[in-house]
Amino acid sequence: MKKSIDTHLDFSFEKNPDKEFLRRALGRISLSGVQEKFSAVIDGGKFRLARDGEQGTWILKPAPMDLTLDGRKHVPVNEYITMTIARRLYGIVTAEVLLCEDSSGQNVLAVRRFDVQPDGRKLPQEDFASVLGRSGTEPGGIFKYTGDYAEIAAAIRRYISAWPPAVEDFFRLVLFNYIYANGDAHLKNFSILRQGPEYILAPAYNLLNTELHIKGCDFALSGGLSQDLVLSDIYSTSGHPCRADFEQFGEIIGLKPPRIKKVISQFMALPEEVGMLLRQSPFPDKMQRSYLRIIKERLARINR
């Protein structure tokens, strides 16, 4: 039987007196972004931060320290809820997540590393900024926001031999990110893993409703769905895509119309379980209402 993990942490990120240790721990995760990430392991059924030279098997994500973010302390809950919705209600393969609470009562998201095997071996992983040869030193990592989603799909077809189901999974994830307002779905938030001689699409990660915390665009990538997309009249006049635009995007990336329609049909109505998961969460009532309002607005756009 799998041993349960204690989700109550014995330490606090914001009130930890050993700031130097936290700074060193933060440096062990080579991931960019607004949210601080700490390498961790399970020791005696409890989380602790990884020591120097120790392979972490989990990533702990406390509330971002960026005070400009609205509702910043609720970012871990947001990501936990959104990842759970993606996995349970839409069948999207995601990284395993747990919602924890530190010793000061603050929520912390724990994410199991899918690139580290139970025996400690690491699977080679490349995000699509690397796959597409994008890099740079601009503030905010502008390079990871350049391009379009069709470029990622083309790279999936190039690197993954069993590409049809992988491209369909990617299409489902792009649609999910749009409806659930994940405005940070950039090149580094999609990856491939190498298992033996073959590449596979990595589980989804960093899924959250970013519009709750900062206003942004419909898509993280500057080129949107595809540079080859002929915008529908609705998209041209409103500035937001509708179902016809996503259907065309699906065809551009190589999916057959029946498969496109089957995926899109999953998203035509809001599952009742979304409201249930929100009510069961530590989200304040106001944020629960805002989360639902944003999704309903996106669904209304799709269904025009």
C-alpha positions in Angstrom: 0.0 0.0 0.0 1.3 3.5 -0.9 2.3 5.4 2.2 0.3 8.6 2.7 2.2 11.9 2.6 1.8 14.5 5.4 0.7 17.7 3.6 1.4 19.8 6.7 4.9 21.2 6.4 7.1 21.7 9.4 8.4 25.0 8.1 7.3 28.3 6.6 8.6 30.0 3.5 7.7 33.5 4.4 8.7 33.2 8.1 11.7 30.9 7.8 14.6 32.4 9.8 17.2 30.6 7.6 17.0 32.9 4.6 20.4 31.8 3.2 19.3 28.2 3.1 16.1 29.2 1.2 18.2 31.2 -1.3 20.4 28.2 -1.9 17.4 25.9 -2.2 15.7 28.3 -4.6 18.8 28.3 -6.9 18.6 24.5 -7.3 15.5 24.8 -9.5 16.5 26.1 -13.0 13.0 27.2 -13.9 12.1 30.8 -14.7 8.9 32.6 -13.9 7.2 34.7 -11.3 6.6 31.9 -8.9 9.5 30.7 -6.6 10.1 27.0 -6.7 12.0 24.8 -4.2 13.4 21.3 -4.7 12.0 18.8 -2.1 12.0 15.2 -1.1 9.8 13.0 1.1 11.5 11.9 4.3 9.6 9.8 6.8 6.3 10.7 5.1 7.0 14.4 5.3 8.3 17.0 2.9 11.6 18.7 3.5 13.8 20.8 1.2 16.5 19.0 -0.7 20.0 19.3 0.7 23.0 20.3 -1.4 23.7 17.6 -3.9 20.5 15.7 -3.2 18.1 14.8 -6.0 14.7 16.4 -5.4 11.7 14.4 -6.4 9.1 17.1 -5.7 8.8 20.8 -6.3 7.3 23.0 -3.6 5.6 26.2 -4.9 4.6 28.7 -2.2 2.7 31.9 -2.9 4.7 34.2 -5.1 6.5 37.0 -3.4 5.5 39.4 -6.2 3.3 41.9 -4.3 1.9 43.3 -7.6 -0.2 40.1 -8.2 -3.8 40.2 -7.1 -4.6 37.5 -4.6 -1.0 36.2 -4.7 -1.5 34.0 -1.6 -4.1 32.0 -3.4 -1.9 31.1 -6.4 -1.1 27.6 -5.0 -4.8 26.9 -4.6 -5.5 28.2 -8.1 -3.0 25.9 -9.6 -4.1 22.9 -7.6 -7.7 23.4 -8.6 -6.9 24.0 -12.3 -4.6 21.0 -12.5 -7.2 18.8 -10.8 -10.0 20.0 -13.1 -7.8 19.3 -16.2 -7.0 15.7 -15.0 -10.3 14.6 -13.5 -12.8 16.3 -15.8 -11.0 16.5 -19.2 -8.7 13.5 -19.1 -5.6 15.6 -19.5 -2.4 13.9 -18.2 -0.9 16.2 -15.7 1.9 16.2 -13.1 0.8 14.9 -9.7 -0.1 17.7 -7.3 -0.8 18.0 -3.6 -2.1 21.0 -1.8 -0.1 21.5 1.4 -0.1 24.0 4.3 3.1 25.3 5.9 3.7 26.0 9.5 2.4 29.6 9.2 -0.9 28.4 7.7 -0.1 29.4 4.1 -1.0 27.1 1.2 1.9 25.6 -0.8 1.6 23.5 -3.9 3.6 20.3 -4.1 4.3 19.0 -7.6 5.9 15.5 -8.2 8.7 15.6 -10.7 7.7 13.4 -13.7 11.2 13.4 -15.1 12.7 11.7 -12.0 12.1 7.9 -11.9 11.5 6.0 -8.6 15.0 4.7 -8.8 16.4 8.2 -9.0 17.1 8.1 -12.8 16.2 11.3 -14.7 14.5 11.2 -18.0 15.9 13.6 -20.5 13.4 16.5 -20.8 13.3 19.4 -23.2 10.8 22.3 -23.2 9.7 23.7 -26.5 11.8 26.9 -26.2 14.8 24.6 -26.3 13.3 22.3 -29.0 12.6 25.3 -31.2 15.9 26.9 -30.5 14.5 29.9 -28.7 16.7 31.6 -26.1 17.5 35.1 -24.9 18.4 37.3 -22.0 15.6 39.8 -22.3 13.9 40.8 -19.0 11.0 38.5 -18.3 12.2 35.9 -20.8 10.5 37.4 -23.8 11.9 34.6 -26.1 9.5 32.0 -24.5 6.5 34.1 -25.6 7.5 34.3 -29.3 5.9 32.0 -31.9 2.6 30.2 -32.1 1.1 27.0 -31.0 1.1 25.5 -34.5 5.0 25.5 -34.2 4.8 23.4 -31.1 2.5 20.9 -32.9 4.9 20.7 -35.8 7.7 19.9 -33.5 5.6 17.2 -31.8 5.1 15.7 -35.2 8.8 15.9 -35.9 10.0 14.3 -32.6 7.3 12.0 -31.5 6.8 8.9 -33.8 3.3 8.2 -32.5 2.4 11.8 -33.1 -1.4 11.7 -33.9 -2.5 11.0 -30.3 0.2 13.4 -29.0 -1.0 16.2 -31.2 -4.6 15.6 -30.2 -3.6 15.7 -26.5 -1.8 19.0 -27.3 -4.9 20.4 -29.0 -7.0 19.5 -26.0 -4.5 21.3 -23.7 -4.4 24.4 -25.9 -8.2 24.6 -25.8 -8.2 24.0 -22.0 -5.7 26.7 -21.4 -7.8 29.2 -23.4 -11.1 28.3 -21.6 -9.5 28.2 -18.2 -7.6 31.5 -18.9 -4.1 30.2 -18.5 -2.3 33.3 -20.0 1.1 31.9 -19.2 1.1 28.8 -21.5 4.4 29.8 -23.2 7.0 27.6 -24.9 8.7 26.6 -21.6 5.4 25.3 -20.2 5.2 22.4 -22.8 7.8 19.7 -22.9 8.8 16.3 -24.3 10.4 13.4 -22.5 12.7 10.7 -23.8 11.8 7.2 -22.7 14.4 4.9 -24.2 14.7 5.7 -27.9 11.4 7.4 -28.1 10.0 10.8 -27.2 6.6 11.4 -25.6 4.7 14.5 -24.7 5.3 15.4 -21.1 2.4 15.6 -18.6 0.9 19.1 -18.4 2.2 21.4 -15.7 1.8 25.0 -14.6 -1.9 25.1 -15.3 -3.7 28.0 -13.6 -6.3 30.7 -14.2 -3.8 33.6 -14.5 -6.6 36.1 -15.1 -7.5 35.9 -11.4 -4.1 37.5 -10.6 -3.1 39.6 -13.6 -4.9 40.7 -16.8 -3.4 39.4 -20.0 -4.1 38.3 -23.5 -6.0 35.3 -24.8 -2.8 33.5 -25.6 0.7 33.6 -24.1 2.4 33.2 -27.5 2.7 36.3 -29.6 1.5 34.5 -32.7 -1.6 33.0 -31.1 -2.9 29.7 -32.5 -1.2 29.9 -35.8 0.3 32.5 -38.2 -1.6 30.6 -41.0 -5.0 31.0 -39.3 -7.6 32.8 -41.3 -9.5 34.6 -38.6 -13.2 34.0 -38.5 -15.5 37.1 -38.7 -16.1 36.8 -35.0 -12.4 36.7 -34.2 -11.8 39.6 -36.5 -14.4 41.8 -35.0 -14.3 40.8 -31.3 -10.6 40.0 -30.9 -11.4 36.6 -29.4 -11.5 33.2 -31.1 -14.6 31.1 -31.5 -15.2 27.4 -32.2 -14.6 27.9 -35.9 -11.1 29.2 -35.2 -10.2 26.3 -33.0 -11.6 23.9 -35.7 -9.3 25.5 -38.3 -6.4 25.4 -35.9 -7.0 21.6 -35.4 -6.8 21.1 -39.2 -3.7 23.2 -39.5 -1.8 21.0 -37.0 -2.9 17.8 -38.7 -6.0 16.5 -36.9 -9.0 15.0 -38.8 -12.3 16.9 -38.5 -14.0 14.1 -36.6 -11.3 14.1 -33.9 -11.4 17.9 -33.7 -15.1 17.9 -33.1 -14.8 15.1 -30.5 -12.3 17.1 -28.5 -14.1 20.4 -28.8 -17.4 18.7 -27.7 -15.8 18.1 -24.3 -15.6 21.8 -23.7 -19.0 23.0 -24.8 -20.6 23.0 -21.4 -19.2 23.8 -17.9 -19.0 20.6 -15.8 -21.0 20.8 -12.6 -18.0 19.3 -10.8 -16.0 22.5 -11.4 -18.3 24.4 -9.0 -18.1 21.5 -6.5 -14.2 21.5 -6.5 -14.2 25.2 -6.0 -16.6 25.1 -3.1 -14.4 22.4 -1.5 -11.3 24.4 -1.9 -9.7 27.1 0.4 -10.5 29.7 -2.2 -12.4 32.7 -0.8 -16.0 33.0 -2.1 -15.2 36.1 -4.2 -12.4 34.3 -6.0 -14.6 31.2 -6.6 -17.2 33.5 -8.2 -14.5 35.2 -10.3 -13.0 31.9 -11.4 -16.4 30.6 -12.6 -17.3 34.0 -14.3 -14.1 33.9 -16.3 -14.6 30.4 -17.5 -18.3 31.1 -18.5 -17.2 34.1 -20.4 -14.6 32.0 -22.4 -17.2 29.3 -23.0 -19.6 31.9 -24.3 -17.0 33.2 -26.7 -16.3 29.6 -28.0 -20.0 29.0 -28.6 -20.7 32.1 -30.6 
